[in-house]
Amino acid sequence: MSGSSYYVPHETKWPFLATIALMIMFIGLANYMNDESTLTLTLTGLGLLLIVIYGWFSYVVRESEGGLYDDQVDMSFRWGMAWFIFSEVMFFAAFFGALYYARELSLPWLAGDGSGVSTNQELWPSFENVWPSNGPANYGGDFVVMKAAGIPALNTIILLISGLTVTWAHHGLKEGKRNQLILGLIATVLLGFIFVGFQAYEYSHAYNDLNLKMSSGIYGSTFYMLTGFHGFHVTLGAIMLTVILFRCIRGHFSNENHFGFEAVAWYWHFVDVVWLGLFVFVYWL
Amino acid sequence: MSTNIDHIKEEHHHQPSGLMRWITTTNHKDIGSLYLWFSLLMFFIGGFMALIIRAELFQPGLQLVVPGFFNQMTTMHALIMIFGALMPAFVGLANWQLPMMIGAPDMALPRLNNWSFWILPFAFTMLLSTLFFESGGPAAGWTLYPPLSLQGGNSMPFVIFSLHLLGASSILGAINVIATILNMRAPGMTLMKMPIFVWTWLITAFLLIAAMPVLAGAITMLLTDRFYGTSFFTAAGGGDPVLFQHIFWFFGHPEVYILILPAFGIISTIIPAFSRKKLFGYDSMVYATASIALLSFIVWAHHMFTVGMPLAGEIFFMFTTMLIAVPTGVKVFNWVATMWRGSMTFETPMLFSLAFIILFTIGGFSGLMLAITPADFQYHDTYFVVAHFHYVLVPGAIFAVIAAVYYWLPKWTGKMYNETLGKVHFWMTTVFVNITFFPMHFVGLAGMPRRIPDYAVQFTDFNMIASIGAFGFGLSQLLFVYILFQTLRQPVTAADKSWEGAEGLEWTLPSPAPYHSFDTPPKVD
């Protein structure tokens, strides 16, 4: 630190502990998938990971509230979060890519388009390319499609409103209106969890009433993986917002200095945008 | 609150020693060293596997290993060399050099930096442990193509999770690199004044952040296809095994540039230093690097010309691939033009860099041959492909890493390596690398397929030569390790500016460089 305005953090034990927790979690999960153990080890790892995240983050929060970070550190955090979100975008891009490939290429080929003529004639002569599809072998049996109207449309509205409420809260924070900030955050968190609740209900409805499962061919695969990973991200975002809410109640963040808030708000807008893509390409078209 | 902060600041002066220093360090030099040592260890583990492969291929028939184990060796050799040896080596170099080159005290996100490193040893322990499973390690090749990879034993989820972890480590490392470069430069250092190594790493970091999550997506689909009944890669369910190849290579092709762009940066640093001239065409070098990076996202299917793509796809990917030769040609031209009428000397880093230019270009040209779709129908999955990518990765990427280590070792340690031994290391390495990989062109063109433990007798002679070369290459690297340890035992004698023609902020620091590189930002004009 001597003579430097830049804050260089001292030694830390958290990353190493986080790695150990991750390893326990993944080894447990791999053994579970191989039918060689129960979920005990995975959950232990997950629990440890949560403890580490709590410890690591509270440390950073303490440093931040103690005024150790200057504008340059703030900017490093901003770049970090922005590129992290970009990496998430690319993760979702892989699954959207799989969806487009299946709809535009593999299903038409299986139905005899282009070079798929002989495949179609030899293997599945009666197969026609109609989306949604569970493939020529009718994997998982006949199913009913999840309609875009109804819960998905409602969820779209919920997420869009939550995007507005978090922006309203942000304005409150910038203008020093703490009540507006806290109310806006409470609304956002509630909307987030309502969304997740609706998704859970939709899944149980799909499994119990529509016979739409992960094993329902390519439609089930893309449907559950895209909405599932999105739902997971919404859950994470809602938990992060909850943490920010508690920090705001405790009086954290100032008008100018509130990177933590903004990072989570960015993340929230990101899950919002992904949802719009999902709504259009998975549910609607 | 204030007592908290006093407490935090007090802790700052407390410095743990021994193992705890390395586990808890947030210092870019400590972490850089950890990366480099780890990479060296993985280089020898992966190299040992290569020698098992070459020993088996010394003559036709099955001598040493069973085919299943042979397949595990080819798979693991690739995964370890790519994710364990090369990528960490470049990240290690970035850690050491970037803050010194841009005039910063440290990396922008030091705790994240610690995390990026410490994920690696654990993830590789998990990956390597699968070799001791009853059903063995992964054996479907590093590309993990379904349906074969879906039929693997219990190793499969372990391999996939370790790849997830390695990907996470790379993404975190890349985020750190970008934040450091964009936010920590000394006043006056505009983007177009940055050292070229910094530029190549900035672009590499972008490639990592864009490509690694796509790999994560692809292998997650493998996992759910195997364990949770999805049909991404099953035609009967409406999916397509070829889909995996598309997603994989959308990651895979940027990945090979992740392995070579920092190498370009190193060569572009060392050639001017020993030619005692400025780098020729700095701006065009930057634009060429960026062009290669952007093109890398629209060429992926040249890895799969033979899967039966529509003709339009074959042609599109053929031409975009050939287009890459243009910016790469710009680079090679600039390196040669930098040397033109330079006052050249040939110390070890320069020798490795010169060999890089020639041998990497050979690998580039065989790449052009492979880019021609109709020709690729003959070359595909033969030893010609093996020869091609080993020419760009061994005398390409690895030579650049070795050159960088010789070049910056005096700055890191304050100690000079033995130049005679360095030259011996260079000549042994260069001779053996060609003995190993050049004959593979011939057997490949003659039709020897890759990834097989046995082959037709007419390929025997060239395979024997390649195997002898491989063992010679492996032994030469023991000399490298000897040179490193011998250097570390020397007294500190290196000058601050260890090479006469070297340029850059790192040479304004004392040798060895202080723990926190620049306490106050230097002025750059």
Interface residues (C-beta under 8 A of the other chain):
Chain A: M1 S2 G3 S4 Y6 V8 P9 H10 E11 T12 K13 W14 P15 F16 A18 T19 I20 L22 M23 F26 I27 L29 A30 M33 N34 E36 W56 R62 E63 E65 G66 G67 L68 Q72 M75 S76 F77 W79 G80 W83 F84 F86 S87 E88 V89 M90 F91 F92 A93 A94 F95 G97 A98 Y101 A102 L105 S106 L107 W109 L110 G114 S115 T119 S133 N134 G135 P136 A137 Y139 G140 K213 M214 S215 G217 I218 Y219 G220 S221 T222 Y224 M225
Chain B: M1 S2 N4 I5 I8 K9 E11 H12 H14 Q15 P16 M20 R21 I23 T24 T25 T26 A104 P105 D106 A108 L109 P110 R111 L112 N114 W115 W118 I119 F122 A123 M126 N154 P157 F158 F161 S162 H164 L165 I171 A174 I175 N176 I178 A179 T180 L182 N183 M184 I209 A210 A211 M212 P213 V214 A216 G217 A218 T220 M221 L223 T224 D225 F227 Y228 G229 T230 S231 F232 T234 A235 A236 G237 G238 G239 D240 V242 L243 H246 I247 F250 G308 P310 H516 D519 T520
